[in-house]
Amino acid sequence: MKFAFAGIDFLGGVFDALIQSGWTPIKLFTRPCDGLYDHNDVVVAQARQRRLPMQLSRMRQADLDALHAAHGRDWALVVSGYPWLVTGWRGRAAYGLNIHPSPLPTGRGPYPLFQAILRGYETWGVTAHTLAEDGFDTGDILAQDLFPMSPQETHESLLAKCQMAARRLAAGPIARELPQRWRRAEPQGDGSYWPRVSDADRTLDFRQEVEAVLRRVRAFGAIETIARLGDTRVFVAAADGWREAHGHTPGTVVHRYRRSVAVAARDGYVLLTRWSPVPMTEAAQIGR
């Protein structure tokens, strides 16, 4: 099967898994990345190695028409980690599908991993579904790969689980059984859409219990949460904590040693172990 891939390194293992399964890539659609939170180095390197056409701008109807003119309808459009709604593929490709990092219909939206941890899900998963033209992540389900979540799940561990599950879906049900699965695809029904998180979602509230604060730190991991220490704001990448009765007002800095800062929470203390000051320009934006 020939295929065009639209995505970045986030779930770029899908691109690699399909190639390893014998599929033939014909084009890469990707987008500019900041090199901090978003990356496309790997998929771009793979495309260059294979001398594939590459496109950084949004996929348009003319791009699908060109692929149809070159390859007929004998190809699949595979989307994974692509920010734009893809329309107009029907009649130009045999298949159009997306691989999304949630157990749909739960967790539609741009990046549901943070909320999966914040909401305390015990099971998570990755879903392959048909590309719907009237909304994000609403198409019929082709296959799912479900897995358990740990009570101490972190953003990085959940991301790795999703990436591994996406590869399994691509190499298994999609690469080997797509025509059969396409015929048996199941409508999703009602679901939930989780919008992109805001700075408020990333901000630690020390009026909460220690476990709730630490869960928020784990949910964002290397993406970092935001905390107020006195009159300043800091990015927090890692923290520990413990329950202990005390008389401090939540949010009070009660102890410092080298880079560790202990902050009073509702029922104990949160120890910030990896943090950095928010630059003044960013602090002004966060404070709005």
LINFEN-V131931 format. One record per residue. RES is the residue in one small letter. OMEGA is omega in radians with two decimals (none if undefined). NEAR is the number of other C-alpha atoms within 12 Angstrom. Layout:
# LINFEN-V131931
res/omega/near
RES/OMEGA/NEAR
RES/OMEGA/NEAR
This chain:
# LINFEN-V131931
res/omega/near
m/3.02/27
k/-3.13/29
f/2.95/38
a/-3.11/45
f/3.08/48
a/-3.13/43
g/3.12/45
i/-3.08/38
d/-3.11/34
f/3.01/39
l/-3.13/41
g/3.06/40
g/3.07/33
v/3.12/46
f/-3.12/51
d/-3.10/36
a/3.12/31
l/3.10/33
i/3.14/28
q/3.12/19
s/3.07/24
g/3.09/19
w/-3.09/28
t/3.13/27
p/3.13/37
i/3.09/34
k/3.03/37
l/2.94/42
f/3.10/40
t/-3.12/39
r/3.08/28
p/-3.13/23
c/-3.08/21
d/3.13/11
g/3.09/14
l/3.13/12
y/-3.14/16
d/-3.12/23
h/2.98/23
n/-3.08/33
d/-3.03/22
v/-3.11/24
v/3.10/37
v/3.12/32
a/3.11/22
q/3.13/26
a/3.13/31
r/3.13/18
q/-3.12/13
r/3.13/18
r/3.12/14
l/2.95/21
p/-3.09/23
m/-3.14/30
q/3.13/26
l/-3.14/24
s/-3.10/18
r/3.09/23
m/3.14/32
r/3.13/19
q/-3.13/18
a/3.12/15
d/3.09/28
l/3.09/32
d/-3.14/21
a/3.10/21
l/3.10/31
h/3.13/27
a/-3.10/16
a/-2.98/17
h/-3.08/23
g/3.09/20
r/-3.05/25
d/3.11/23
w/3.14/33
a/3.01/40
l/-3.10/47
v/-3.08/47
v/3.12/47
s/-3.10/47
g/-3.13/41
y/-2.94/40
p/-3.02/29
w/3.06/26
l/-3.11/27
v/3.12/35
t/3.03/28
g/-3.11/23
w/-3.11/34
r/-3.09/24
g/3.14/21
r/3.07/26
a/3.11/31
a/-3.08/27
y/2.99/33
g/-3.06/39
l/3.12/46
n/3.02/48
i/-2.96/52
h/-3.06/51
p/3.00/46
s/3.06/46
p/-3.09/38
l/0.26/39
p/3.05/32
t/2.98/29
g/2.96/33
r/3.11/33
g/-2.92/31
p/-3.07/27
y/-2.99/33
p/-3.02/37
l/-3.13/45
f/-3.07/41
q/3.11/37
a/3.11/36
i/-3.12/36
l/-3.10/30
r/3.02/22
g/3.11/24
y/3.11/27
e/3.12/19
t/3.10/23
w/-3.13/35
g/3.13/37
v/-3.06/44
t/2.94/45
a/-3.10/47
h/3.11/44
t/3.12/44
l/3.04/39
a/-3.10/25
e/-3.09/20
d/3.12/13
g/-3.13/17
f/2.92/36
d/-3.08/47
t/-3.06/36
g/-3.12/33
d/-3.07/31
i/3.09/35
l/-3.11/39
a/3.07/41
q/3.04/34
d/-3.07/34
l/-3.13/25
f/3.14/24
p/3.02/23
m/3.11/26
s/3.03/21
p/3.13/22
q/-3.11/25
e/3.05/33
t/3.07/33
h/-3.08/33
e/3.14/25
s/3.11/24
l/3.08/38
l/3.13/34
a/3.12/23
k/3.13/30
c/3.13/41
q/3.12/35
m/3.11/27
a/3.12/35
a/3.08/43
r/3.13/36
r/3.11/33
l/-3.09/39
a/-3.08/44
a/-3.09/28
g/-3.05/25
p/-3.08/29
i/-3.09/43
a/-2.99/35
r/-2.95/22
e/-3.01/20
l/-3.12/32
p/3.14/20
q/-3.14/15
r/3.14/25
w/-3.13/28
r/-3.07/15
r/-3.10/16
a/-3.05/23
e/3.09/21
p/-3.09/22
q/-2.99/24
g/-3.12/14
d/-3.14/15
g/-3.13/19
s/3.08/20
y/3.14/22
w/-3.11/24
p/3.10/17
r/-3.10/19
v/3.13/22
s/3.05/18
d/3.09/22
a/3.10/17
d/-3.10/23
r/-3.01/33
t/3.14/32
l/3.10/40
d/-3.07/30
f/2.99/34
r/3.10/23
q/3.06/25
e/-3.09/27
v/-3.08/33
e/3.12/30
a/3.12/32
v/-3.12/43
l/3.09/41
r/3.13/37
r/3.08/44
v/3.14/45
r/-3.07/38
a/-3.10/44
f/3.03/41
g/-3.09/33
a/3.04/27
i/3.00/28
e/2.98/35
t/-3.13/40
i/3.12/40
a/3.04/42
r/3.04/31
l/-3.07/30
g/-3.14/14
d/-3.11/14
t/3.05/20
r/-3.14/28
v/2.95/30
f/-3.11/33
v/3.12/38
a/-3.11/31
a/3.13/35
a/2.98/37
d/3.11/29
g/3.13/29
w/3.10/24
r/3.11/22
e/3.10/16
a/3.14/16
h/-3.13/17
g/-3.11/15
h/3.01/21
t/3.12/19
p/-3.11/29
g/3.14/33
t/3.02/28
v/-3.04/26
v/-3.10/24
h/3.04/19
r/2.99/16
y/-3.07/12
r/-3.09/11
r/-3.14/17
s/-3.13/22
v/3.12/31
a/-3.10/30
v/3.12/40
a/3.01/36
a/-3.05/36
r/-3.04/28
d/-3.13/26
g/-3.08/32
y/3.03/37
v/-3.13/43
l/3.11/35
l/-3.04/40
t/3.05/24
r/-3.08/25
w/3.11/28
s/3.13/24
p/3.02/23
v/3.09/24
p/-3.06/15
m/-3.12/13
t/3.12/12
e/3.13/17
a/3.11/20
a/3.12/12
q/-3.11/14
i/-3.07/24
g/-3.10/18
r/none/10
